[in-house]
């Protein structure tokens, strides 16, 4: 049982776990390989910000709607005030 555990460790130690070499056909990347920007960055930024603002407004509206529905159904208690004890029917 112990040999099953130690055999892979000994094999890696013998061959070396860090024996990777970069092939000769691989060249290092250069700045010429980067994509060239095209179009107006201002228009792209304006379009992206409009989308993000719409998502923000929708998220806030859904949050407020969830809180309102939870409060109306009395399933959501936000601990604004301490709870009032309920009076039993027999005592006044």
N, CA, C and O atoms as a printed pandas DataFrame, in Angstrom:
     atom_number atom_name residue_name chain_id  residue_number  x_coord  y_coord  z_coord
0              1         N          UNK        A               1    0.827   -1.190    0.000
1              2        CA          UNK        A               1    0.000    0.000    0.000
2              3         C          UNK        A               1    0.870    1.252    0.000
3              4         O          UNK        A               1    0.605    2.205   -0.733
4              5         N          UNK        A               2    1.897    1.239    0.818
5              6        CA          UNK        A               2    2.783    2.390    0.885
6              7         C          UNK        A               2    3.556    2.565   -0.419
7              8         O          UNK        A               2    3.884    3.685   -0.809
8              9         N          UNK        A               3    3.844    1.452   -1.087
9             10        CA          UNK        A               3    4.577    1.566   -2.351
10            11         C          UNK        A               3    3.717    2.224   -3.422
11            12         O          UNK        A               3    4.255    2.897   -4.301
12            13         N          UNK        A               4    2.390    2.049   -3.377
13            14        CA          UNK        A               4    1.503    2.699   -4.346
14            15         C          UNK        A               4    1.513    4.213   -4.167
15            16         O          UNK        A               4    1.324    4.963   -5.125
16            17         N          UNK        A               5    1.731    4.648   -2.951
17            18        CA          UNK        A               5    1.764    6.082   -2.690
18            19         C          UNK        A               5    3.127    6.670   -3.033
19            20         O          UNK        A               5    3.215    7.759   -3.598
20            21         N          UNK        A               6    4.197    5.942   -2.687
21            22        CA          UNK        A               6    5.544    6.478   -2.860
22            23         C          UNK        A               6    6.084    6.329   -4.279
23            24         O          UNK        A               6    6.968    7.092   -4.667
24            25         N          UNK        A               7    5.591    5.381   -5.063
25            26        CA          UNK        A               7    6.119    5.147   -6.401
26            27         C          UNK        A               7    5.938    6.369   -7.312
27            28         O          UNK        A               7    6.903    6.757   -7.969
28            29         N          UNK        A               8    4.738    7.005   -7.390
29            30        CA          UNK        A               8    4.631    8.197   -8.254
30            31         C          UNK        A               8    5.488    9.364   -7.777
31            32         O          UNK        A               8    5.994   10.137   -8.591
32            33         N          UNK        A               9    5.651    9.494   -6.476
33            34        CA          UNK        A               9    6.486   10.574   -5.952
34            35         C          UNK        A               9    7.939   10.347   -6.344
35            36         O          UNK        A               9    8.626   11.286   -6.744
36            37         N          UNK        A              10    8.409    9.120   -6.233
37            38        CA          UNK        A              10    9.788    8.800   -6.601
38            39         C          UNK        A              10    9.992    8.957   -8.107
39            40         O          UNK        A              10   11.056    9.403   -8.536
40            41         N          UNK        A              11    8.990    8.598   -8.918
41            42        CA          UNK        A              11    9.111    8.728  -10.367
42            43         C          UNK        A              11    9.237   10.195  -10.759
43            44         O          UNK        A              11   10.048   10.537  -11.619
44            45         N          UNK        A              12    8.434   11.073  -10.131
45            46        CA          UNK        A              12    8.522   12.502  -10.446
46            47         C          UNK        A              12    9.848   13.095   -9.982
47            48         O          UNK        A              12   10.414   13.959  -10.652
48            49         N          UNK        A              13   10.332   12.643   -8.858
49            50        CA          UNK        A              13   11.601   13.157   -8.358
50            51         C          UNK        A              13   12.748   12.714   -9.265
51            52         O          UNK        A              13   13.716   13.454   -9.443
52            53         N          UNK        A              14   12.648   11.525   -9.834
53            54        CA          UNK        A              14   13.708   11.001  -10.675
54            55         C          UNK        A              14   13.729   11.703  -12.035
55            56         O          UNK        A              14   14.801   12.073  -12.514
56            57         N          UNK        A              15   12.572   11.892  -12.659
57            58        CA          UNK        A              15   12.541   12.503  -13.983
58            59         C          UNK        A              15   12.533   14.022  -13.905
59            60         O          UNK        A              15   12.936   14.685  -14.861
60            61         N          UNK        A              16   12.091   14.579  -12.807
61            62        CA          UNK        A              16   12.045   16.026  -12.645
62            63         C          UNK        A              16   10.698   16.567  -13.095
63            64         O          UNK        A              16   10.284   16.350  -14.234
64            65         N          UNK        A              17   10.034   17.253  -12.222
65            66        CA          UNK        A              17    8.712   17.783  -12.538
66            67         C          UNK        A              17    8.815   19.036  -13.399
67            68         O          UNK        A              17    7.841   19.410  -14.052
68            69         N          UNK        A              18    9.963   19.688  -13.413
69            70        CA          UNK        A              18   10.122   20.940  -14.150
70            71         C          UNK        A              18   11.021   20.745  -15.366
71            72         O          UNK        A              18   11.954   21.517  -15.588
72            73         N          UNK        A              19   10.736   19.719  -16.141
73            74        CA          UNK        A              19   11.597   19.429  -17.278
74            75         C          UNK        A              19   11.033   19.957  -18.586
75            76         O          UNK        A              19   11.436   19.485  -19.649
76            77         N          UNK        A              20   10.111   20.922  -18.551
77            78        CA          UNK        A              20    9.507   21.464  -19.760
78            79         C          UNK        A              20   10.451   22.464  -20.413
79            80         O          UNK        A              20   11.035   23.318  -19.745
80            81         N          UNK        A              21   10.590   22.343  -21.726
81            82        CA          UNK        A              21   11.400   23.280  -22.490
82            83         C          UNK        A              21   10.539   23.860  -23.596
83            84         O          UNK        A              21    9.740   23.147  -24.203
84            85         N          UNK        A              22   10.695   25.149  -23.861
85            86        CA          UNK        A              22    9.938   25.811  -24.916
86            87         C          UNK        A              22   10.441   25.309  -26.264
87            88         O          UNK        A              22   11.649   25.270  -26.499
88            89         N          UNK        A              23    9.522   24.922  -27.152
89            90        CA          UNK        A              23    9.972   24.472  -28.482
90            91         C          UNK        A              23   10.658   25.611  -29.244
91            92         O          UNK        A              23   10.405   26.788  -28.987
92            93         N          UNK        A              24   11.525   25.239  -30.180
93            94        CA          UNK        A              24   12.272   26.231  -30.945
94            95         C          UNK        A              24   11.376   27.018  -31.897
95            96         O          UNK        A              24   11.706   28.150  -32.249
96            97         N          UNK        A              25   10.241   26.440  -32.324
97            98        CA          UNK        A              25    9.365   27.088  -33.295
98            99         C          UNK        A              25    8.537   28.217  -32.668
99           100         O          UNK        A              25    7.911   28.991  -33.391
100          101         N          UNK        A              26    8.525   28.318  -31.351
101          102        CA          UNK        A              26    7.717   29.330  -30.675
102          103         C          UNK        A              26    8.533   30.605  -30.529
103          104         O          UNK        A              26    9.642   30.586  -29.995
104          105         N          UNK        A              27    7.973   31.721  -31.012
105          106        CA          UNK        A              27    8.668   32.999  -30.882
106          107         C          UNK        A              27    7.962   33.829  -29.815
107          108         O          UNK        A              27    6.755   33.673  -29.630
108          109         N          UNK        A              28    8.664   34.696  -29.117
109          110        CA          UNK        A              28    8.017   35.526  -28.104
110          111         C          UNK        A              28    7.064   36.529  -28.755
111          112         O          UNK        A              28    7.316   36.971  -29.876
112          113         N          UNK        A              29    5.981   36.894  -28.078
113          114        CA          UNK        A              29    5.032   37.845  -28.681
114          115         C          UNK        A              29    5.641   39.235  -28.805
115          116         O          UNK        A              29    6.551   39.604  -28.062
116          117         N          UNK        A              30    5.118   39.991  -29.757
117          118        CA          UNK        A              30    5.604   41.346  -29.961
118          119         C          UNK        A              30    4.423   42.312  -29.972
119          120         O          UNK        A              30    3.269   41.886  -29.982
120          121         N          UNK        A              31    4.710   43.598  -29.969
121          122        CA          UNK        A              31    3.672   44.622  -29.964
122          123         C          UNK        A              31    2.901   44.645  -31.288
123          124         O          UNK        A              31    1.773   45.135  -31.331
124          125         N          UNK        A              32    3.492   44.123  -32.365
125          126        CA          UNK        A              32    2.825   44.115  -33.664
126          127         C          UNK        A              32    1.637   43.159  -33.686
127          128         O          UNK        A              32    0.775   43.282  -34.557
128          129         N          UNK        A              33    1.566   42.213  -32.756
129          130        CA          UNK        A              33    0.496   41.227  -32.747
130          131         C          UNK        A              33   -0.735   41.703  -31.975
131          132         O          UNK        A              33   -1.763   41.026  -31.979
132          133         N          UNK        A              34   -0.644   42.849  -31.317
133          134        CA          UNK        A              34   -1.787   43.361  -30.563
134          135         C          UNK        A              34   -2.856   43.886  -31.515
135          136         O          UNK        A              34   -2.538   44.363  -32.604
136          137         N          UNK        A              35   -4.130   43.800  -31.107
137          138        CA          UNK        A              35   -5.177   44.317  -31.993
138          139         C          UNK        A              35   -5.098   45.838  -32.114
139          140         O          UNK        A              35   -4.709   46.532  -31.175
140          141         N          UNK        A              36   -5.468   46.330  -33.270
141          142        CA          UNK        A              36   -5.445   47.770  -33.533
142          143         C          UNK        A              36   -6.841   48.321  -33.247
143          144         O          UNK        A              36   -7.823   47.819  -33.794
144          145         N          UNK        A              37   -6.947   49.350  -32.394
145          146        CA          UNK        A              37   -8.273   49.900  -32.100
146          147         C          UNK        A              37   -8.867   50.586  -33.322
147          148         O          UNK        A              37   -8.161   51.217  -34.109
148          149         N          UNK        A              38  -10.181   50.448  -33.459
149          150        CA          UNK        A              38  -10.864   51.113  -34.559
150          151         C          UNK        A              38  -12.157   51.710  -34.027
151          152         O          UNK        A              38  -12.760   51.159  -33.106
152          153         N          UNK        A              39  -12.582   52.810  -34.586
153          154        CA          UNK        A              39  -13.793   53.472  -34.138
154          155         C          UNK        A              39  -13.498   54.439  -33.010
155          156         O          UNK        A              39  -12.375   54.534  -32.516
156          157         N          UNK        A              40  -14.536   55.148  -32.621
157          158        CA          UNK        A              40  -14.396   56.151  -31.579
158          159         C          UNK        A              40  -14.532   55.505  -30.201
159          160         O          UNK        A              40  -15.507   54.804  -29.933
160          161         N          UNK        A              41  -13.567   55.739  -29.344
161          162        CA          UNK        A              41  -13.658   55.190  -27.991
162          163         C          UNK        A              41  -14.779   55.881  -27.237
163          164         O          UNK        A              41  -15.404   55.270  -26.371
164          165         N          UNK        A              42  -15.044   57.135  -27.545
165          166        CA          UNK        A              42  -16.073   57.889  -26.833
166          167         C          UNK        A              42  -17.459   57.322  -27.137
167          168         O          UNK        A              42  -18.291   57.205  -26.238
168          169         N          UNK        A              43  -17.710   56.974  -28.385
169          170        CA          UNK        A              43  -19.006   56.387  -28.745
170          171         C          UNK        A              43  -19.169   55.008  -28.101
171          172         O          UNK        A              43  -20.244   54.678  -27.601
172          173         N          UNK        A              44  -18.112   54.215  -28.113
173          174        CA          UNK        A              44  -18.181   52.886  -27.507
174          175         C          UNK        A              44  -18.406   52.995  -26.003
175          176         O          UNK        A              44  -19.183   52.229  -25.432
176          177         N          UNK        A              45  -17.723   53.953  -25.356
177          178        CA          UNK        A              45  -17.875   54.150  -23.923
178          179         C          UNK        A              45  -19.281   54.637  -23.592
179          180         O          UNK        A              45  -19.872   54.196  -22.606
180          181         N          UNK        A              46  -19.820   55.541  -24.403
181          182        CA          UNK        A              46  -21.163   56.068  -24.171
182          183         C          UNK        A              46  -22.211   54.959  -24.297
183          184         O          UNK        A              46  -23.158   54.900  -23.513
184          185         N          UNK        A              47  -22.036   54.094  -25.276
185          186        CA          UNK        A              47  -22.961   52.976  -25.484
186          187         C          UNK        A              47  -22.896   51.993  -24.314
187          188         O          UNK        A              47  -23.927   51.521  -23.836
188          189         N          UNK        A              48  -21.689   51.690  -23.859
189          190        CA          UNK        A              48  -21.525   50.768  -22.730
190          191         C          UNK        A              48  -22.096   51.360  -21.447
191          192         O          UNK        A              48  -22.739   50.651  -20.673
192          193         N          UNK        A              49  -21.869   52.653  -21.213
193          194        CA          UNK        A              49  -22.385   53.293  -20.004
194          195         C          UNK        A              49  -23.900   53.347  -20.007
195          196         O          UNK        A              49  -24.520   53.210  -18.953
196          197         N          UNK        A              50  -24.516   53.547  -21.177
197          198        CA          UNK        A              50  -25.974   53.538  -21.261
198          199         C          UNK        A              50  -26.521   52.168  -20.878
199          200         O          UNK        A              50  -27.533   52.069  -20.184
200          201         N          UNK        A              51  -25.849   51.110  -21.331
201          202        CA          UNK        A              51  -26.275   49.750  -20.992
202          203         C          UNK        A              51  -26.113   49.499  -19.491
203          204         O          UNK        A              51  -27.003   48.928  -18.860
204          205         N          UNK        A              52  -24.996   49.919  -18.923
205          206        CA          UNK        A              52  -24.752   49.709  -17.494
206          207         C          UNK        A              52  -25.724   50.515  -16.638
207          208         O          UNK        A              52  -26.179   50.032  -15.601
208          209         N          UNK        A              53  -26.048   51.738  -17.059
209          210        CA          UNK        A              53  -27.001   52.551  -16.311
210          211         C          UNK        A              53  -28.390   51.937  -16.350
211          212         O          UNK        A              53  -29.113   51.982  -15.354
212          213         N          UNK        A              54  -28.777   51.359  -17.493
213          214        CA          UNK        A              54  -30.066   50.680  -17.590
214          215         C          UNK        A              54  -30.113   49.470  -16.662
215          216         O          UNK        A              54  -31.132   49.228  -16.014
216          217         N          UNK        A              55  -29.032   48.715  -16.592
217          218        CA          UNK        A              55  -28.973   47.571  -15.687
218          219         C          UNK        A              55  -29.035   48.024  -14.229
219          220         O          UNK        A              55  -29.663   47.360  -13.405
220          221         N          UNK        A              56  -28.395   49.139  -13.902
221          222        CA          UNK        A              56  -28.427   49.661  -12.545
222          223         C          UNK        A              56  -29.840   50.075  -12.157
223          224         O          UNK        A              56  -30.311   49.731  -11.074
224          225         N          UNK        A              57  -30.520   50.812  -13.035
225          226        CA          UNK        A              57  -31.887   51.257  -12.749
226          227         C          UNK        A              57  -32.826   50.060  -12.626
227          228         O          UNK        A              57  -33.678   50.037  -11.737
228          229         N          UNK        A              58  -32.685   49.074  -13.497
229          230        CA          UNK        A              58  -33.523   47.879  -13.422
230          231         C          UNK        A              58  -33.270   47.125  -12.112
231          232         O          UNK        A              58  -34.218   46.644  -11.491
232          233         N          UNK        A              59  -32.024   47.017  -11.689
233          234        CA          UNK        A              59  -31.705   46.330  -10.441
234          235         C          UNK        A              59  -32.281   47.036   -9.235
235          236         O          UNK        A              59  -32.806   46.390   -8.328
236          237         N          UNK        A              60  -32.189   48.369   -9.213
237          238        CA          UNK        A              60  -32.754   49.137   -8.098
238          239         C          UNK        A              60  -34.269   49.008   -8.082
239          240         O          UNK        A              60  -34.866   48.875   -7.013
240          241         N          UNK        A              61  -34.910   49.044   -9.273
241          242        CA          UNK        A              61  -36.365   48.910   -9.343
242          243         C          UNK        A              61  -36.813   47.535   -8.858
243          244         O          UNK        A              61  -37.815   47.426   -8.152
244          245         N          UNK        A              62  -36.084   46.490   -9.228
245          246        CA          UNK        A              62  -36.437   45.141   -8.775
246          247         C          UNK        A              62  -36.243   45.012   -7.270
247          248         O          UNK        A              62  -37.054   44.370   -6.602
248          249         N          UNK        A              63  -35.190   45.604   -6.722
249          250        CA          UNK        A              63  -34.965   45.571   -5.278
250          251         C          UNK        A              63  -36.093   46.278   -4.529
251          252         O          UNK        A              63  -36.628   45.745   -3.557
252          253         N          UNK        A              64  -36.451   47.476   -4.985
253          254        CA          UNK        A              64  -37.528   48.224   -4.329
254          255         C          UNK        A              64  -38.842   47.472   -4.456
255          256         O          UNK        A              64  -39.603   47.392   -3.492
256          257         N          UNK        A              65  -39.120   46.919   -5.632
257          258        CA          UNK        A              65  -40.345   46.141   -5.825
258          259         C          UNK        A              65  -40.406   44.926   -4.913
259          260         O          UNK        A              65  -41.464   44.612   -4.369
260          261         N          UNK        A              66  -39.285   44.242   -4.743
261          262        CA          UNK        A              66  -39.231   43.084   -3.856
262          263         C          UNK        A              66  -39.500   43.486   -2.411
263          264         O          UNK        A              66  -40.234   42.800   -1.699
264          265         N          UNK        A              67  -38.911   44.594   -1.977
265          266        CA          UNK        A              67  -39.122   45.059   -0.606
266          267         C          UNK        A              67  -40.578   45.467   -0.402
267          268         O          UNK        A              67  -41.162   45.149    0.633
268          269         N          UNK        A              68  -41.175   46.167   -1.372
269          270        CA          UNK        A              68  -42.569   46.598   -1.247
270          271         C          UNK        A              68  -43.497   45.391   -1.185
271          272         O          UNK        A              68  -44.381   45.344   -0.329
272          273         N          UNK        A              69  -43.320   44.425   -2.062
273          274        CA          UNK        A              69  -44.175   43.239   -2.057
274          275         C          UNK        A              69  -43.986   42.458   -0.763
275          276         O          UNK        A              69  -44.958   41.951   -0.202
276          277         N          UNK        A              70  -42.770   42.354   -0.289
277          278        CA          UNK        A              70  -42.522   41.641    0.971
278          279         C          UNK        A              70  -43.165   42.333    2.153
279          280         O          UNK        A              70  -43.685   41.676    3.055
280          281         N          UNK        A              71  -43.134   43.655    2.156
281          282        CA          UNK        A              71  -43.768   44.394    3.259
282          283         C          UNK        A              71  -45.291   44.293    3.189
283          284         O          UNK        A              71  -45.945   44.162    4.224
284          285         N          UNK        A              72  -45.866   44.352    1.980
285          286        CA          UNK        A              72  -47.317   44.255    1.841
286          287         C          UNK        A              72  -47.836   42.869    2.206
287          288         O          UNK        A              72  -48.939   42.745    2.738
288          289         N          UNK        A              73  -47.066   41.836    1.933
289          290        CA          UNK        A              73  -47.464   40.469    2.283
290          291         C          UNK        A              73  -47.139   40.114    3.724
291          292         O          UNK        A              73  -47.495   39.035    4.197
292          293         N          UNK        A              74  -46.464   41.020    4.423
293          294        CA          UNK        A              74  -46.012   40.814    5.794
294          295         C          UNK        A              74  -45.076   39.597    5.910
295          296         O          UNK        A              74  -45.064   38.905    6.928
296          297         N          UNK        A              75  -44.309   39.358    4.868
297          298        CA          UNK        A              75  -43.301   38.299    4.913
298          299         C          UNK        A              75  -41.905   38.869    5.136
299          300         O          UNK        A              75  -40.955   38.122    5.371
300          301         N          UNK        A              76  -41.782   40.196    5.063
301          302        CA          UNK        A              76  -40.492   40.843    5.235
302          303         C          UNK        A              76  -40.594   41.835    6.382
303          304         O          UNK        A              76  -41.389   42.774    6.336
304          305         N          UNK        A              77  -39.792   41.622    7.398
305          306        CA          UNK        A              77  -39.772   42.511    8.554
306          307         C          UNK        A              77  -38.399   43.149    8.598
307          308         O          UNK        A              77  -37.393   42.452    8.728
308          309         N          UNK        A              78  -38.347   44.479    8.490
309          310        CA          UNK        A              78  -37.069   45.175    8.403
310          311         C          UNK        A              78  -36.603   45.742    9.739
311          312         O          UNK        A              78  -35.609   46.468    9.781
312          313         N          UNK        A              79  -37.300   45.427   10.833
313          314        CA          UNK        A              79  -36.917   45.846   12.182
314          315         C          UNK        A              79  -36.820   47.360   12.318
315          316         O          UNK        A              79  -35.855   47.884   12.874
316          317         N          UNK        A              80  -37.839   48.062   11.799
317          318        CA          UNK        A              80  -37.874   49.508   11.966
318          319         C          UNK        A              80  -38.173   49.874   13.417
319          320         O          UNK        A              80  -37.534   50.759   13.985
320          321         N          UNK        A              81  -39.127   49.201   13.999
321          322        CA          UNK        A              81  -39.555   49.443   15.377
322          323         C          UNK        A              81  -39.603   48.110   16.104
323          324         O          UNK        A              81  -39.693   47.062   15.465
324          325         N          UNK        A              82  -39.544   48.134   17.436
325          326        CA          UNK        A              82  -39.697   46.870   18.145
326          327         C          UNK        A              82  -41.116   46.337   17.946
327          328         O          UNK        A              82  -42.057   47.124   17.844
328          329         N          UNK        A              83  -41.283   45.022   17.891
329          330        CA          UNK        A              83  -42.611   44.464   17.647
330          331         C          UNK        A              83  -43.552   44.726   18.824
331          332         O          UNK        A              83  -43.138   44.713   19.983
332          333         N          UNK        A              84  -44.814   44.960   18.505
333          334        CA          UNK        A              84  -45.839   45.133   19.538
334          335         C          UNK        A              84  -46.342   43.764   19.952
335          336         O          UNK        A              84  -46.655   42.936   19.097
336          337         N          UNK        A              85  -46.424   43.512   21.265
337          338        CA          UNK        A              85  -46.956   42.199   21.680
338          339         C          UNK        A              85  -48.434   42.108   21.345
339          340         O          UNK        A              85  -49.181   43.074   21.499
340          341         N          UNK        A              86  -48.840   40.945   20.889
341          342        CA          UNK        A              86  -50.244   40.741   20.552
342          343         C          UNK        A              86  -51.026   40.482   21.822
343          344         O          UNK        A              86  -50.597   39.734   22.700
344          345         N          UNK        A              87  -52.200   41.128   21.899
345          346        CA          UNK        A              87  -53.060   40.942   23.084
346          347         C          UNK        A              87  -53.882   39.695   22.871
347          348         O          UNK        A              87  -54.396   39.450   21.780
348          349         N          UNK        A              88  -54.000   38.916   23.916
349          350        CA          UNK        A              88  -54.832   37.736   23.831
350          351         C          UNK        A              88  -56.297   38.141   23.954
351          352         O          UNK        A              88  -56.594   39.212   24.483
352          353         N          UNK        A              89  -57.207   37.316   23.481
353          354        CA          UNK        A              89  -58.619   37.634   23.446
354          355         C          UNK        A              89  -59.231   37.665   24.843
355          356         O          UNK        A              89  -60.179   38.420   25.063
356          357         N          UNK        A              90  -58.737   36.888   25.785
357          358        CA          UNK        A              90  -59.328   36.793   27.135
358          359         C          UNK        A              90  -58.956   37.965   28.031
359          360         O          UNK        A              90  -59.736   38.310   28.920
360          361         N          UNK        A              91  -57.824   38.580   27.842
361          362        CA          UNK        A              91  -57.411   39.671   28.720
362          363         C          UNK        A              91  -57.480   40.999   27.986
363          364         O          UNK        A              91  -57.350   41.057   26.763
364          365         N          UNK        A              92  -57.687   42.079   28.760
365          366        CA          UNK        A              92  -57.764   43.411   28.164
366          367         C          UNK        A              92  -56.775   44.340   28.769
367          368         O          UNK        A              92  -56.706   45.506   28.380
